């Protein structure tokens, strides 16, 4: 009933930039929070950035100063602008959302993932 769809991944060289997008759709009343996680090969999924409904944000230490999370509430879309990319940023990036449905049920949702590869 509610889904997240990510886009924007691809292959970039070290030092390059990329912007990921995630669109939430369905029977959504409000979005409490949206964020980005990533999972590198043979690594656990980790939090990259999150933006709360009040606009506050949090970032993993490894991406502070390089990544920026933002949102467009009218489009139910969250973005992750990634600058100064490093090879260690290579991972599948997943959108995550904490939503309140039209029936007032809280749901945690995951997108299908988009691959970011940083390599020369």
C-alpha angles and dihedrals in degrees: 000000000000122000142174123216122193128199140165104072123134147121119309135166122246110280092028130120136235136177122215123200132199124189122197118205139171137055097349124159098177137343111229096187141349127195149159128247129180137202122200122197111290091000134110120255109265137192114256104174140337135195121202128211091258090058098254117139139201130195137193111254090242093063103035111128093016106059128053126194119203139161143214105210094190090060098036086235133141124195135200115202110198119196132176090022119201130201089250088063089070108120146109106277118214129196116223130191138184105207139176110220127218087262089055097251121141116232134180111212135191130201124224094257134246123229121236116190120186110192141132 
